[in-house]
Amino acid sequence: MTCGFSRPDGDLWIDGIPAAEIVAAVGTPAYIYSASAIRSQFADLGVALGAVLAEPPLIAYACKANSNLAVLRLLAGLGAGGDIVSGGELRRCLAAGMPAEKIVFSGVSKSDEEIELGIRHGIRQFNVESEYELGRIASLAKNAGQRANVALRFNPDVDAEAHHKTTTGRAEDKFGLLRSDVERLYAAASGNPNLGMRGLHVHIGSQITRVEHYRTSYERLADLARSLIRAGYPMDTIDLGGGLGIVYDAEKQSAPDLSTYGAIIAQTVGNLGVSLVVEPGRFIVGNAGALVSRMLYVKESGGRRFAVLDAGMNDLIRPALYDSWHGIVPVLPRQGEERPCDVVGPVCETGDTFAVQRTLPPLESGDLVAIMSAGAYGATMSSNYNTRPLPPEVLVDGDRFAIIRNRQDVQSLLDQDIIPDWL
Ligand SMILES: *Cc1c(COP(=O)(O)O)cnc(C)c1O
């Protein structure tokens, strides 16, 4: 099992506590994260990159993977910065104690309010995706009587072979600026007193386990950076983006080779004489979390066996959205013949399916299951569809655990709605 998850006595434990004990206290479904797993991923990446680079890069954790304040506080304590894509995430990072000079603001659209918030707090840089955005940042910085630091997001026109919904580095994708646009805008922006040019940014996609996919984009990035530096433009930062994958299915995938990743970085952008930033999200938290759910009942229909959980696609949308595979394991072992089973949720959508024809022990209603590798893009993508309250989040650290987000209650959802008095 992955770091932080074990079966010392047959039962599933998360760090030093049996999962069944935690859900006895918090109910199901519940997201449970292992602090030791988060620390270990962060450390592994830092060590691998530190080993090959003169100056260790800033690890700006991509908050959208899991933006719970406790998770951000844990990472801030390890020295992480934050890669944010909204004003809301900026406020989360600041509330968690992340220093503004370690926060980079990415994303294909930023509102005036979000830009102003970033300027006011003096974030490390805006990763700019369009000419229009650059103009807005310059004029809002001018209004504020300040200088905003920016990097331009370069679209290297590579196909990272990520899922078609998470690949972002091809010329036809909506992300970033093509080389000729970067050159033109970099030149123009360098003369603007309200813009501090930090450098370049690239992010080619997500769940990349074959790190060779990074090489071409980093080569193209380095070539562009070199030509801008040679032309005399200021540059002190290269932001290499995120996308490092994790193992969801140990039979089909292997973890990204961090030493090769480090070597690729060192060989491509390692000698440009600039500071480096990386933006891992999933890699840090993905395998550190499970969604623990109770099986409501087992249903036989049309020759198929369905296990219906109390967790649904509103709690974890990845299988419905990306056809993604998650390991599903019983929390307490059950003896008996294993059988294929469709594991589904209660939401009124056929897409509310966690696994199709998965071989599982003979589970019975009331049994607990853990949907593994749900630490990234799980809780952050959850919704109230079907008026289902968001599940709680729990952080386990050694032999203690804490609820780090309460389960929503339905009344608070109803309280958001307003019936006009003319109805
Ligand atoms: C989403 C995102 C990341 C993180 O992606 P992961 O696949 O979770 O590592 C990093 N940088 C940017 C700009 C992003 O949009």
PDBQT file of the ligand as one rigid body, heavy atoms in Angstrom, charges set to zero:
ROOT
HETATM    1  C1  LIG A 501      -3.391  22.423 -12.018  1.00  0.00    +0.000 C 
HETATM    2  C2  LIG A 501      -2.086  23.108 -12.145  1.00  0.00    +0.000 A 
HETATM    3  C3  LIG A 501      -0.950  22.599 -11.515  1.00  0.00    +0.000 A 
HETATM    4  C4  LIG A 501      -0.956  21.316 -10.744  1.00  0.00    +0.000 C 
HETATM    5  O1  LIG A 501      -1.222  20.220 -11.528  1.00  0.00    +0.000 OA
HETATM    6  P1  LIG A 501      -0.970  18.768 -10.914  1.00  0.00    +0.000 P 
HETATM    7  O2  LIG A 501      -1.255  17.854 -12.029  1.00  0.00    +0.000 OA
HETATM    8  O3  LIG A 501      -1.919  18.598  -9.783  1.00  0.00    +0.000 OA
HETATM    9  O4  LIG A 501       0.453  18.724 -10.465  1.00  0.00    +0.000 OA
HETATM   10  C5  LIG A 501       0.227  23.309 -11.608  1.00  0.00    +0.000 A 
HETATM   11  N1  LIG A 501       0.297  24.458 -12.312  1.00  0.00    +0.000 NA
HETATM   12  C6  LIG A 501      -0.774  24.974 -12.940  1.00  0.00    +0.000 A 
HETATM   13  C7  LIG A 501      -0.641  26.233 -13.697  1.00  0.00    +0.000 C 
HETATM   14  C8  LIG A 501      -1.999  24.323 -12.879  1.00  0.00    +0.000 A 
HETATM   15  O5  LIG A 501      -3.061  24.828 -13.520  1.00  0.00    +0.000 OA
ENDROOT
TORSDOF 0
